[in-house]
Amino acid sequence: MDIIDNAAVSQHLSHVRIVMVNTTLPANIGSALRAMKTMGLCKLVLVAPKTYPHPDIDALSAGASDLIEQIEIVETLEDAIKDCHLVFGTSARSRTIPWPLLEARPAAQKSMQAVMQDQQEIAIVFGREDRGLTNEELALANYHVTIPVNTDYGVLNVSQAIQVICYEMRMATLELIDKKPDQEAVMHVTNQEDMHWDEPLVTHEQMEQFYPHIEKMLAEIEFLDPKNPRLLPLRLRRLFGRIQLDRMEYHLLRGIFSRVQALNNGTWKKSKNEDQN
Amino acid sequence: MDIIDNAAVSQHLSHVRIVMVNTTLPANIGSALRAMKTMGLCKLVLVAPKTYPHPDIDALSAGASDLIEQIEIVETLEDAIKDCHLVFGTSARSRTIPWPLLEARPAAQKSMQAVMQDQQEIAIVFGREDRGLTNEELALANYHVTIPVNTDYGVLNVSQAIQVICYEMRMATLELIDKKPDQEAVMHVTNQEDMHWDEPLVTHEQMEQFYPHIEKMLAEIEFLDPKNPRLLPLRLRRLFGRIQLDRMEYHLLRGIFSRVQALNNGTWKKSKNEDQN
């Protein structure tokens, strides 16, 4: 993942605009900018904000002042989305108007596919703090998008919702870049491979020298009976097999085994004893 | 997805605790509670918060007052995680200490698999607003977890980071419930999770006896210099921290350490030698 080109990610994300309709609290606009910038989005459109400009916007945007300069202010939602290809209206789950509904993750995947394949322009529309989008506004969207939340508690506030949506947009972009055959490399989705190691992991072949070594050492100190090893070798394989040692750790452990062997057969003695003698 | 039992989701998520270390701003604690509750998490542990209680916590938690009552306050990070099986330390990407690192999504998947298969207790640890977690605190974690952000801009604040992590925890839970054919197991994703353990996994507290034991043993055989241990203790923590030992393996390894100690101090001798003498 480290080799991913951050500028390329941001370039894709520049096709996704966040639209906030009739926002009351300037603090929410500031928080939205910060959430956008941390994830690499840059374009915010405000539809008839209640209060603008306001110092809270600058305060809460925390260093995203370049995005403030790019804010576009329009009078109607139609103006905000007129050059867009794909418009998502955010909505809580229970709604009166029936509409194609996607959760945030597939909505982000759909959006970024549209951007990366066809250079489409995407809008994600967020409603008023107190009552969201009207049915008329929701009807302007191609899809509705919802964030799965704890239904016993209720909804995210608008800046939290923007945070989650922007995060999913970035994740979808990273995934799609990753899947591109020409970009090659990186990230197969399993857990272990996701890790970032300083040292290369050891191979199966190296581990096949590791197990005889630990078993021989344990036999020498009579912790393992070679004539009746019972489950011990299997347990050691299970234990070290799932750990995926890196090269440094491998040599560290084999060094310890060798020390114990040398101690046991008398070829290594404690320095203190030598000092004392 | 709509038919999912919200109470069941929350029950799984009750095994995941959010731990905030030395938090300065009460507003961040309030926002964290709100983020948690919207996603169905309920357990917040505060390690030596700078200001507590404070009206901002109540104001920003916005109706999550039941979670305020459940907040646990402890003096040290160790106290916060001692009964946990799997501990994640949050960190920005570029750090001095190398450790197994997962992004938020696979970390959440790993966590919820551990909860749903083995009823493990999970902790996600967040650091100070200004400078995160110390290296010593990070070394207590099994894994580090990071949120992929716009590297040109920098980091999320702590409540935004908690929002994203809690969201991923909920999504991972929903996905895992969704995949369950009936109740039967599933999940082929990785080595570790596939295993059905006969033995319970050890807790963080037990591991805190394990590390001093291996270090003492290594010091006794002069593999480790207590006056100048260099990176060795950290490497051992990283290695055995990600392995998640079960009880059998734990006792097996400690038995080996004890045998080496006895061999070294002369309280145990090889039976062959005795036979020969």
Interface residues (C-beta under 8 A of the other chain):
Chain A: M1 D2 N6 A7 V9 S10 R34 A35 K37 T38 M39 G40 A62 G63 A64 R93 E103 R105 I147 P148 V149 N150 T151 D152 Y153 G154 V155 L156 N157 Q160 Q163 V164 Y167 R170 M171 L174 V189 T190 N191 Q192 D194 M195 H196 W197 D198 L218 I221 E222 F223 L232 R235 R238 L239 G241 R242 I243 L245 M248 E249 L252 G255 I256 R259 V260 L263 N264 K270 S271
Chain B: M1 D2 N6 A7 V9 S10 R34 A35 K37 T38 M39 G40 A62 G63 A64 R93 P98 P100 L101 L102 E103 R105 P106 Q109 K110 I147 P148 V149 N150 T151 D152 Y153 G154 V155 L156 N157 Q160 Q163 V164 Y167 R170 M171 L174 V189 T190 N191 Q192 E193 M195 L218 I221 E222 F223 L232 R235 R238 L239 R242 I243 L245 M248 E249 L252 G255 I256 R259 V260 L263 N264 K270 S271
